[in-house]
Amino acid sequence: MDIISAREFCITLPHTEETFPFGEEHLVLKVGGKMYAIIALDGDSTIALKCDPELAIELREQYAAVQPGYHLNKKHWNTVLLNDTIPDAKIEEWIRLSYELTIQGLTKKVRNELML
């Protein structure tokens, strides 16, 4: 998977918004105003994703392309190098997981407003 495919998959998820709060080099994807993915556009070809802490450790041990979140809470975020060593379906699964974890963290009011 490349950064274009990752972005295209993210924007298929309901209520996803694209923002650039950290500058033009990082596309931040949000749901309900909360980040669930950060795609590096500066040539690094990475995506940072929220993850369950125990699963985050397992993925880092299993895949060399999965590292602790760069400039993020390393307990809850992984940075995934998009270098074709991980199947696209796995990355899509992790994006969806990050999205769902973010929705779970939204207030009931926001979830109701978004009809999630």
N, C-alpha and C positions, 0 to 999 in steps of 0.2 A: 504494500500500500504506500502511496505517496501522499504528500500534504494536500494535494488537490482532491484526491479520493477521500481522504479523511474529512476534509471540510464538507464535501458533498454529502457524505454519510451523516455528519452531525446536523446539517441543516434539514435533513428529513425528519428529525425528531421534533415532536410538537412543541411549539412556543420557544424554539431556539432563537436567540438573538445574537448577532455578531457585533463585537465591539473591539475597540483598540485603546483600552485604558493605559497600556504600558508603552505606547508608541506604535509606529508602523511595522515594526519587526515581529509583533506577536498578536495574532488573531485570538481573541478570547470569546469563547462560546458560552452563553449563559442561558439558564432557564429560571424564570421568576426572579431575575436580577442577580442570581448566584452563578459563579463560574463552575463549569463542569469539564471544560477542556481548554487548553492553550496550545495553539499550533505555532511553532516557530517558522517565520517566513524569511529568515535571514540566512538561509542556506544550511542550517543544521538538520533539517528534515526530522523534527521531533514533535511529539504531541505529549502534553502532560495531562494526566487523567487522575481523578479522585478514585480512591480504592479502599476497600476494607483493609485495616492494618495487617491482619494475619495473612490475607491473600496477597497483599503488597509484598510481603517478605517472601512468600512462596514463589511469586512470579519473578522476583529479582534473582532467586536461586536457580530457577528453571531456565530463564532466558537472559543471555548476555546483553541483549538489546534493551532490557528493562532495568532502569536505574532509579534510585531515590529521586523524588521531585526536585528539580533544579530551581533554587530560590523559592521553594514552597515547603510546607510542612511535610517532612520526609516520612512521617508516620502515616499520613493519609493521602499522599500523592506519589505517583510514579511518573517518570519521564520515559517514553518509549521511542527508541530510535527507529525511524521508518526506513529500514534498509533491506527489506524483503526477506529477512530471516524469520519473521513471524507471519503466519498465514493471515490474509485479510480478514477472514471470518473471526479469528481470535481478537484482532484489534477492534473490529466492530462490536464484538461481545463486551470488550472492556470499555468502549465508548458508551455503550448502552448501560452498563453497570454504573459508570461514573454519573451519567445522566439520572439514573434511578436513585442513586445515593443522594444526589443533590436535591431531587424532588422530595425525598424523605426528610431532608433538613429544612424544607420550607415551612413557614407557618401554615396552619390550617386555613387561615384567611386567604393567603396567597394561592395555595393549592385549589381552594374553591373558586377563586377568581379566574384561575387558568383552567378550571374544570378538569383537574388531574386527580 
